[in-house]
Amino acid sequence: MKKLLFLLILLMGGAVTIYYFATGEMPWVAVSEEEQQVIQLRSTVRTAYSQFQQDGRTASLSGIDTSGMASDCMSKIEQAEKDLEALRPRLKTVRASTTASQLASEIAYDKKQMH
């Protein structure tokens, strides 16, 4: 019985750890609406940058011109940057502001890598 309880606790701890590393949030912590907006923008930026990297690998392997796809990724990142700048003055929580600042840094880094 003790082994089963220990195993159950261990599995739950592992699940929480995986969730935390995947999302950056603890499952029982409520996320405000403004934080959700910043998280959505982060997801958009990460998806666009990943697509840019994938397009670069495709171009290097096949020789296909992917400049149109790269400009599409760049425009998505620039739009997310504009949305973030519009959202930042309305952020009320420290956590949302911190997340927005981190995202702004990520966007700057991604744009530098894309040029």
C-alpha positions as CSV (number, residue, x, y, z in Angstrom):
1,M,0.0,0.0,0.0
2,K,2.8,2.4,0.9
3,K,4.6,1.6,-2.4
4,L,1.4,2.3,-4.4
5,L,0.9,5.7,-2.6
6,F,4.6,6.6,-3.1
7,L,4.3,5.7,-6.8
8,L,1.2,7.8,-7.2
9,I,2.8,10.8,-5.6
10,L,5.9,10.3,-7.8
11,L,3.8,10.2,-10.9
12,M,1.8,13.3,-10.0
13,G,5.0,15.1,-9.2
14,G,6.4,14.1,-12.6
15,A,3.2,15.2,-14.4
16,V,3.4,18.6,-12.6
17,T,7.1,19.0,-13.5
18,I,6.4,18.2,-17.2
19,Y,3.5,20.6,-17.3
20,Y,5.6,23.3,-15.7
21,F,8.5,22.9,-18.2
22,A,6.1,22.8,-21.1
23,T,4.0,25.8,-20.2
24,G,6.1,27.8,-17.7
25,E,3.1,27.8,-15.3
26,M,2.0,25.7,-12.4
27,P,-1.4,24.0,-13.1
28,W,-3.1,25.4,-10.1
29,V,-2.1,29.1,-10.6
30,A,-4.8,31.1,-12.3
31,V,-3.6,33.2,-15.3
32,S,-5.1,36.6,-15.8
33,E,-6.7,37.6,-19.1
34,E,-3.8,40.0,-19.8
35,E,-1.3,37.3,-19.2
36,Q,-3.2,35.0,-21.5
37,Q,-2.9,37.6,-24.2
38,V,0.9,37.9,-23.7
39,I,1.2,34.1,-23.7
40,Q,-0.8,34.0,-27.0
41,L,1.6,36.5,-28.5
42,R,4.6,34.5,-27.3
43,S,3.1,31.4,-28.9
44,T,2.6,33.3,-32.2
45,V,6.2,34.6,-32.2
46,R,7.7,31.2,-31.3
47,T,5.6,29.5,-34.1
48,A,6.7,32.0,-36.7
49,Y,10.4,31.8,-35.7
50,S,10.3,28.0,-35.7
51,Q,8.7,28.2,-39.2
52,F,11.5,30.5,-40.3
53,Q,14.1,28.1,-39.1
54,Q,12.4,25.2,-40.8
55,D,12.2,27.2,-44.0
56,G,15.9,27.9,-43.8
57,R,16.7,24.2,-43.4
58,T,14.4,23.3,-46.3
59,A,16.1,25.9,-48.5
60,S,19.6,24.7,-47.6
61,L,18.6,21.1,-48.4
62,S,16.6,21.5,-51.5
63,G,17.7,24.8,-52.9
64,I,14.1,26.1,-53.1
65,D,13.7,29.9,-52.7
66,T,11.9,30.4,-49.4
67,S,12.3,34.2,-49.2
68,G,8.5,34.6,-49.5
69,M,7.9,32.3,-46.6
70,A,10.6,34.1,-44.6
71,S,9.0,37.5,-45.1
72,D,5.6,36.0,-44.0
73,C,7.3,34.8,-40.8
74,M,8.9,38.2,-40.3
75,S,5.6,40.0,-40.8
76,K,3.9,37.7,-38.2
77,I,6.6,38.6,-35.7
78,E,6.4,42.3,-36.5
79,Q,2.6,42.2,-36.0
80,A,3.0,40.4,-32.7
81,E,5.5,43.1,-31.7
82,K,3.0,45.9,-32.5
83,D,0.3,44.0,-30.6
84,L,2.6,43.7,-27.6
85,E,3.5,47.4,-27.6
86,A,-0.2,48.2,-27.7
87,L,-0.9,45.8,-24.9
88,R,1.9,46.8,-22.6
89,P,0.4,50.1,-21.2
90,R,-2.7,48.2,-20.2
91,L,-0.9,45.5,-18.2
92,K,-1.7,45.7,-14.5
93,T,0.0,42.8,-12.9
94,V,3.7,42.6,-12.4
95,R,3.8,39.0,-13.7
96,A,2.2,40.1,-17.0
97,S,4.6,43.0,-17.3
98,T,7.6,40.8,-16.7
99,T,6.3,38.3,-19.3
100,A,5.8,41.1,-21.8
101,S,9.3,42.4,-21.2
102,Q,10.7,38.9,-21.7
103,L,8.7,38.5,-24.9
104,A,10.0,41.9,-26.2
105,S,13.5,40.6,-25.6
106,E,12.7,37.4,-27.5
107,I,11.2,39.3,-30.4
108,A,14.3,41.5,-30.6
109,Y,16.6,38.5,-30.6
110,D,14.5,36.6,-33.2
111,K,14.4,39.7,-35.5
112,K,18.2,40.0,-35.2
113,Q,18.6,36.3,-36.1
114,M,16.3,36.7,-39.1
115,H,18.3,39.5,-40.7
